[in-house]
Amino acid sequence: MYERYYGLAERPFSLTPDTEFFYRSVTHQEALNVLLVALDSGDGFIKVTGEVGTGKTLLCRKLLDALESDYDTVYVPNPCLNRNALLHALLVELGIDDGVEPEFYLERLNSYLIASARAGRGTVIVLDEAQALPEESLEAVRLVSNLETGKRKLVQIVLFGQPELDARLAGSSVRQLRQRIMHAYELKPLGPGSVRAYLQHRIRSAGYRGPELFDSSALRRLYQFSRGIPRVINVLCNKAMMLAYASGEFYIRRKHIEAAAADSQIR
Protein backbone atom coordinates (compact mmCIF):
# COMPACT_ATOMS: atom_id res chain seq x y z
CA MET A 1 0.00 0.00 0.00
CA TYR A 2 2.63 2.56 1.04
CA GLU A 3 5.62 0.92 -0.68
CA ARG A 4 5.64 3.16 -3.77
CA TYR A 5 5.05 6.24 -1.64
CA TYR A 6 8.31 5.61 0.23
CA GLY A 7 10.23 4.12 -2.70
CA LEU A 8 10.29 0.63 -1.19
CA ALA A 9 10.65 -2.67 -2.98
CA GLU A 10 8.70 -4.42 -0.21
CA ARG A 11 7.29 -3.79 3.24
CA PRO A 12 10.11 -3.36 5.75
CA PHE A 13 8.19 -4.42 8.85
CA SER A 14 6.52 -7.65 7.84
CA LEU A 15 6.16 -10.28 10.56
CA THR A 16 7.40 -13.00 8.20
CA PRO A 17 10.85 -14.22 9.40
CA ASP A 18 12.79 -13.22 6.26
CA THR A 19 16.54 -13.69 6.72
CA GLU A 20 17.22 -10.76 4.35
CA PHE A 21 16.03 -8.54 7.21
CA PHE A 22 18.12 -10.21 9.93
CA TYR A 23 19.51 -7.43 12.12
CA ARG A 24 22.83 -8.22 13.75
CA SER A 25 22.15 -6.72 17.16
CA VAL A 26 24.61 -7.56 19.92
CA THR A 27 22.36 -10.26 21.37
CA HIS A 28 21.35 -11.82 18.02
CA GLN A 29 24.88 -11.87 16.61
CA GLU A 30 26.26 -13.29 19.85
CA ALA A 31 23.58 -16.00 19.85
CA LEU A 32 24.38 -16.92 16.24
CA ASN A 33 28.10 -17.05 17.05
CA VAL A 34 27.49 -19.30 20.07
CA LEU A 35 25.38 -21.65 17.95
CA LEU A 36 27.87 -21.89 15.09
CA VAL A 37 30.88 -22.41 17.36
CA ALA A 38 29.06 -25.01 19.48
CA LEU A 39 27.90 -26.94 16.42
CA ASP A 40 31.34 -26.77 14.86
CA SER A 41 32.76 -28.21 18.09
CA GLY A 42 30.29 -31.11 17.98
CA ASP A 43 28.92 -30.32 21.44
CA GLY A 44 25.64 -32.09 20.83
CA PHE A 45 22.89 -30.15 22.58
CA ILE A 46 22.17 -26.40 22.59
CA LYS A 47 19.28 -24.33 23.94
CA VAL A 48 18.19 -20.79 22.99
CA THR A 49 15.38 -19.08 24.88
CA GLY A 50 13.73 -15.70 24.57
CA GLU A 51 10.45 -13.93 25.21
CA VAL A 52 7.73 -13.92 22.57
CA GLY A 53 8.72 -11.67 19.66
CA THR A 54 12.45 -11.40 20.39
CA GLY A 55 13.40 -12.97 17.05
CA LYS A 56 13.97 -16.64 17.84
CA THR A 57 12.43 -17.94 14.62
CA LEU A 58 14.36 -15.48 12.45
CA LEU A 59 17.58 -16.46 14.23
CA CYS A 60 16.63 -20.09 13.68
CA ARG A 61 16.21 -19.50 9.93
CA LYS A 62 19.51 -17.60 9.79
CA LEU A 63 21.23 -20.52 11.49
CA LEU A 64 19.75 -23.01 9.01
CA ASP A 65 20.98 -20.86 6.10
CA ALA A 66 24.48 -20.79 7.60
CA LEU A 67 24.52 -24.58 8.03
CA GLU A 68 23.10 -25.50 4.65
CA SER A 69 26.35 -26.31 2.85
CA ASP A 70 28.04 -28.25 5.65
CA TYR A 71 25.25 -30.17 7.40
CA ASP A 72 22.07 -32.09 6.75
CA THR A 73 19.47 -30.07 8.65
CA VAL A 74 16.02 -30.84 9.96
CA TYR A 75 13.67 -28.03 10.98
CA VAL A 76 10.54 -28.78 13.00
CA PRO A 77 8.61 -25.49 13.46
CA ASN A 78 5.85 -26.86 15.67
CA PRO A 79 6.99 -29.79 17.80
CA CYS A 80 3.71 -30.14 19.72
CA LEU A 81 3.72 -33.77 18.66
CA ASN A 82 3.66 -37.06 20.51
CA ARG A 83 6.72 -39.31 20.50
CA ASN A 84 5.97 -41.26 17.33
CA ALA A 85 4.72 -38.20 15.44
CA LEU A 86 7.91 -36.32 16.27
CA LEU A 87 10.18 -39.19 15.23
CA HIS A 88 8.15 -39.63 12.05
CA ALA A 89 8.50 -35.91 11.28
CA LEU A 90 12.28 -36.28 11.56
CA LEU A 91 12.26 -39.22 9.13
CA VAL A 92 10.10 -37.26 6.66
CA GLU A 93 12.36 -34.21 6.80
CA LEU A 94 15.42 -36.39 6.19
CA GLY A 95 13.72 -38.11 3.27
CA ILE A 96 13.87 -41.58 4.83
CA ASP A 97 10.19 -42.17 5.49
CA ASP A 98 10.02 -45.49 3.67
CA GLY A 99 7.07 -47.13 5.38
CA VAL A 100 8.93 -48.27 8.48
CA GLU A 101 6.74 -49.19 11.44
CA PRO A 102 6.71 -46.79 14.45
CA GLU A 103 8.58 -49.21 16.72
CA PHE A 104 11.53 -49.02 14.30
CA TYR A 105 11.62 -45.23 13.84
CA LEU A 106 14.61 -44.74 16.13
CA GLU A 107 16.51 -47.64 14.55
CA ARG A 108 15.88 -46.25 11.05
CA LEU A 109 17.08 -42.82 12.16
CA ASN A 110 20.21 -44.33 13.68
CA SER A 111 21.06 -46.21 10.47
CA TYR A 112 20.72 -43.03 8.43
CA LEU A 113 22.88 -41.00 10.83
CA ILE A 114 25.64 -43.62 10.79
CA ALA A 115 25.65 -43.62 6.97
CA SER A 116 25.76 -39.79 6.91
CA ALA A 117 28.63 -39.70 9.37
CA ARG A 118 30.61 -42.18 7.26
CA ALA A 119 30.01 -39.92 4.26
CA GLY A 120 31.41 -36.97 6.24
CA ARG A 121 28.09 -35.18 6.74
CA GLY A 122 26.90 -33.92 10.10
CA THR A 123 23.21 -33.73 10.99
CA VAL A 124 21.56 -30.93 12.95
CA ILE A 125 17.98 -31.06 14.22
CA VAL A 126 16.37 -27.70 15.06
CA LEU A 127 13.18 -27.68 17.12
CA ASP A 128 11.36 -24.33 17.27
CA GLU A 129 8.78 -23.53 19.97
CA ALA A 130 10.30 -26.35 22.02
CA GLN A 131 8.44 -25.31 25.16
CA ALA A 132 5.41 -27.02 23.57
CA LEU A 133 7.05 -30.46 23.46
CA PRO A 134 5.06 -33.04 25.46
CA GLU A 135 7.07 -34.94 28.08
CA GLU A 136 7.11 -38.16 26.04
CA SER A 137 8.55 -36.19 23.12
CA LEU A 138 11.22 -34.63 25.34
CA GLU A 139 12.22 -38.19 26.19
CA ALA A 140 12.32 -39.01 22.47
CA VAL A 141 14.62 -36.01 21.94
CA ARG A 142 16.91 -37.38 24.64
CA LEU A 143 16.99 -40.79 22.97
CA VAL A 144 17.86 -39.20 19.63
CA SER A 145 20.65 -37.21 21.28
CA ASN A 146 22.09 -40.50 22.58
CA LEU A 147 22.82 -41.72 19.07
CA GLU A 148 26.58 -41.75 18.74
CA THR A 149 29.63 -43.75 17.74
CA GLY A 150 32.53 -44.44 20.07
CA LYS A 151 34.10 -41.08 19.16
CA ARG A 152 31.40 -38.62 18.13
CA LYS A 153 27.76 -37.62 18.31
CA LEU A 154 25.80 -38.63 15.25
CA VAL A 155 23.36 -35.74 15.60
CA GLN A 156 23.29 -32.32 17.21
CA ILE A 157 20.08 -30.78 18.49
CA VAL A 158 19.15 -27.13 18.94
CA LEU A 159 16.10 -26.20 21.01
CA PHE A 160 14.51 -22.77 20.50
CA GLY A 161 11.82 -21.84 22.98
CA GLN A 162 10.13 -19.33 25.22
CA PRO A 163 11.28 -19.01 28.87
CA GLU A 164 8.73 -21.68 29.78
CA LEU A 165 11.14 -24.17 28.25
CA ASP A 166 13.48 -23.66 31.20
CA ALA A 167 10.66 -24.51 33.59
CA ARG A 168 9.89 -27.66 31.60
CA LEU A 169 13.52 -28.74 31.70
CA ALA A 170 13.77 -28.07 35.43
CA GLY A 171 11.50 -31.04 36.17
CA SER A 172 13.08 -34.11 37.72
CA SER A 173 11.57 -36.36 35.04
CA VAL A 174 13.70 -34.72 32.31
CA ARG A 175 16.90 -34.23 34.29
CA GLN A 176 18.81 -36.57 31.96
CA LEU A 177 17.92 -34.35 29.02
CA ARG A 178 18.81 -31.18 30.96
CA GLN A 179 22.24 -32.59 31.78
CA ARG A 180 22.98 -33.05 28.08
CA ILE A 181 22.60 -29.36 27.23
CA MET A 182 26.14 -28.11 26.70
CA HIS A 183 25.35 -24.51 25.75
CA ALA A 184 22.45 -22.17 26.55
CA TYR A 185 21.76 -18.62 25.41
CA GLU A 186 18.99 -16.17 26.28
CA LEU A 187 17.94 -13.67 23.62
CA LYS A 188 17.38 -10.19 25.02
CA PRO A 189 15.18 -7.37 23.65
CA LEU A 190 16.86 -4.51 21.81
CA GLY A 191 18.23 -1.70 23.96
CA PRO A 192 17.10 1.93 23.49
CA GLY A 193 20.17 2.73 21.42
CA SER A 194 19.59 -0.17 19.04
CA VAL A 195 16.05 0.68 17.96
CA ARG A 196 17.12 3.43 15.55
CA ALA A 197 19.73 1.16 13.94
CA TYR A 198 17.16 -1.64 13.71
CA LEU A 199 14.71 0.61 11.88
CA GLN A 200 17.40 1.89 9.54
CA HIS A 201 18.45 -1.65 8.71
CA ARG A 202 14.90 -2.79 7.97
CA ILE A 203 13.92 0.13 5.74
CA ARG A 204 17.26 0.12 3.88
CA SER A 205 16.92 -3.63 3.30
CA ALA A 206 13.48 -2.92 1.82
CA GLY A 207 14.99 -0.43 -0.65
CA TYR A 208 14.53 2.95 1.02
CA ARG A 209 17.23 5.51 0.15
CA GLY A 210 15.89 8.78 1.55
CA PRO A 211 16.46 10.73 4.77
CA GLU A 212 15.56 9.28 8.17
CA LEU A 213 11.84 8.62 8.43
CA PHE A 214 11.43 8.42 12.21
CA ASP A 215 12.12 11.51 14.27
CA SER A 216 13.65 11.35 17.76
CA SER A 217 10.35 11.68 19.63
CA ALA A 218 8.89 8.81 17.56
CA LEU A 219 11.90 6.64 18.41
CA ARG A 220 11.59 7.33 22.13
CA ARG A 221 7.88 6.54 22.12
CA LEU A 222 8.47 3.44 20.02
CA TYR A 223 10.89 2.04 22.57
CA GLN A 224 8.53 2.86 25.46
CA PHE A 225 5.68 0.96 23.84
CA SER A 226 7.69 -1.95 22.44
CA ARG A 227 10.22 -2.37 25.27
CA GLY A 228 12.67 -3.38 22.55
CA ILE A 229 10.71 -6.44 21.35
CA PRO A 230 11.32 -6.66 17.57
CA ARG A 231 7.89 -8.11 16.75
CA VAL A 232 6.11 -5.26 18.54
CA ILE A 233 8.41 -2.74 16.85
CA ASN A 234 7.45 -4.20 13.47
CA VAL A 235 3.73 -4.04 14.22
CA LEU A 236 3.89 -0.42 15.38
CA CYS A 237 6.17 0.78 12.59
CA ASN A 238 4.05 -0.84 9.88
CA LYS A 239 0.92 0.83 11.23
CA ALA A 240 2.67 4.18 11.76
CA MET A 241 3.88 4.23 8.15
CA MET A 242 0.38 3.42 6.93
CA LEU A 243 -1.05 6.25 9.04
CA ALA A 244 1.50 8.75 7.75
CA TYR A 245 0.83 7.68 4.17
CA ALA A 246 -2.95 7.89 4.60
CA SER A 247 -2.71 11.43 6.01
CA GLY A 248 -0.39 12.62 3.24
CA GLU A 249 2.57 13.04 5.57
CA PHE A 250 6.01 11.60 4.93
CA TYR A 251 7.93 11.50 8.20
CA ILE A 252 6.94 9.34 11.15
CA ARG A 253 6.35 11.33 14.30
CA ARG A 254 5.33 10.64 17.87
CA LYS A 255 1.62 11.00 17.05
CA HIS A 256 1.84 8.21 14.47
CA ILE A 257 3.48 5.82 16.93
CA GLU A 258 0.91 6.67 19.61
CA ALA A 259 -1.97 6.12 17.19
CA ALA A 260 -0.46 2.82 16.10
CA ALA A 261 -0.10 1.73 19.73
CA ALA A 262 -3.69 2.69 20.50
CA ASP A 263 -4.90 0.72 17.47
CA SER A 264 -2.89 -2.29 18.63
CA GLN A 265 -4.04 -1.86 22.26
CA ILE A 266 -0.43 -1.54 23.42
CA ARG A 267 0.31 0.62 26.45
N, C-alpha and C positions, 0 to 999 in steps of 0.2 A: 504493500500500500504506500509506504513512505520511502521506499528504496530509491526511486528515481529522483524524488525531491532532494535527497541528501547525496545523490551520486553513488549509491551503494550497489554492489553486485548481488547482495543477498542481505537478509536481516542479520544484524550483528548480535542480537540477544535472544536467539532461539534457545529453547530448552533441550534441543537434541544434542547429545554428546558428540559433537563433531571435533575430531582431533586437530583440524586446521585452526581451531580457536583455542587450543590448549595454551593457557597462560602460565608461564614458568615463575610463579610466585615462589618465595623462599620455601614455604611448606610443601608445595606440590613438586618442585624440583628436587627437594631433599628426599621426599617420599619415593620419587621415581629412581633416584640414585641408589637409595637403600635397596629397593626391589631388584634393580639390575645387578648390583654387586652381590647381593645374597644369592640370586639365582645363578650367577656366574660361578659362585663358590660352591654350588651344589648343596646348600644348607637345608634343603628339604621342605620346610614349612614356614610360611610367612603370613602375618596378619596385619591388615590396614583397617583402622576404624576412623570414623568421622561422623559428625552430626549430619542430619538430612540436609542435602543441598550444598555440601562442601566440595563436591566435585569428585567423588569416589569413582563413579562410573566413567567419567571422562578420563581420569587417571588410569583406570583399568584398560580402556581402549588404547590409550597411548602406550601402555606397557605391552599390550598384545602386538601393536604395530612394531615396536622396537624388537620384539622377540621373533618376529615372523620368519626371518631368514635363517635363524640358528636353532630353532626349537619347533617341535610339533606342539601346537597349543590347543587347548580345549577351553571354551568359554561357556559357562552356565549362568545366564543372567538372572534366573529365578529358581533357586534351588529348594523351593518349598515342595520337596518331593520325598516320598518314602524311600527306603533303602534300595529296593529293586529298581524303582523308577529313576533314581539318581544314577545308579550304576549303568542302567540301560542308556541314559542320556549321554554318559561318557563314551560308551561303545559307539553310539550313533555319531557323535561328533568326531570320533577318530576313524569313522568309516569301517568299523569292524563288526557292525550289527548283522551277523550272518545267520540269524535264526537260533542262536544258542539259547538254551533254557536258562531261566533266572538263577538256578542253583550253580550254574557254571560261569556267571558273569565275571566274577573276580578272577577266576582261572583264565578266562579268555583275555581279560585285560592284562594279566601278568605275562601271558605268552607274547602279546603284542609289544609290551614295554621291553621285554628281553630282546626281541628281534630289533626294535628301534635302537636300543643301546648298542647292540653289536654292529649296527650300521652307522654308529657315531652320532645319532640324533637323540637329543634330550627331549623330555616331554614335560610340559607345564600345564597344570589344571588351574583355572581361575574361576572361583565361585563368587559371584556378586550377591549382595543382599544376604550374606551368610548367616545373619542373625535369625533368618527364617527357617534354617535347617532343623527338621525334627531331630529328636535325640537319636533315633535309630539311624538316621542319615549321617549324623556326626560320627557315629561309630563306624559307619561304612567309609567315611573319609579317613578315619584313623587306619582302617584296614588297608585302604589303598596306599596310604603313606608308608605302610610297612613293607611294601614291595621293593625289594632291593637285592643286589648281588652281594658277594662277600666284601666288595670294595666301594660300592657306590649306590646311591638311591636311584631307583628306576624312574621315579616321577617326583616332581616338586609341585607343591600346592600353595596357592595364594588365596587367602580369605579376605574379601572386602565386606565390611559390614558396619552397621550403626553401633553406637556404644553399647547397645543391648547385647551385642555379641560377647563382650567381656563378661557380662553377667551370666550368659549361657555357659561360657567356658569355665566359670568359677565353680560350677557344680562338681561335687565329688564323683558323680557318675561319668564325667568326661575328663577326669584328671590325666588319664594317659594321653589323650589328645592334646591337652594344654601343655604337657611337658615336652611335646614334640615341636612346639613353636619356637623357632630359633631367633626370629626377628619380629618385632612389632613396631608399628608406627601409627601415630594419631594425627590425622589431618586437622589443621586449625583453620578457622575463618581468616579472611584477609584482614590485615591491619588497616587503620585509617589512611596511612600513607600509600597503601597499595591499590586502593580503589581507583584513583585517577589513572594509574598505569594500566590497570585491568581494563578500564573503559577504552583507553586509547588503543590497547592491543586489539580488542574486539572490533572496534569500528574500522581500524586500519586493515585488519584481516578481511573485513567485509568490503573493502574497496574505497573507503572514505579518504579524501586527500585534502580536506579543507582545514580551517582553523578549529580550535577546540570547541566542541559543542556544549559541554557542561560547564557552567560557571562555578565558582568556588562555593557559593551558598548551596547550589544544587548538590555538589559533592558531599558537603557536610551533612546535609539532610539525608542524602542517600545512605551514608554510612550509619546514621542514627536509626533509620528504619530497617536496614538490612542486617546490621551488626556484622557486616563483612561476609555474609553467606552468599556465595556466587549465584546460586539459583534465585534467591530473592532479588539480588542486584539485577539479574537479567529480566525478571518479571517487571520490576519497576522501570527500568530503562526502556524497555520495549513500549510500555504504556506511555511513558513520558514523551518519547519521540512521536508516538501517534498523536498525542494531545497537542504537541507543538505544531505538527504538520496540519492537523485539522483546524487550528486557530490561525494559520498563516504565519506563524512565527518560525524562526530557524533555530535559535539557540535554546538550550534546555536550562530552565531556571528553577529556583526553589519551588515556585508554585506548581510547576509541572510534576515534580517529584511528589509533592504533598497530595496533589490530585490523584496521582497514580497509586499512592499508598492508601488513600481513602477508598478508591475503587477496589483495591485488593484486600481491604479490611486489615491492613497492617498498621500497627501503632508502635 
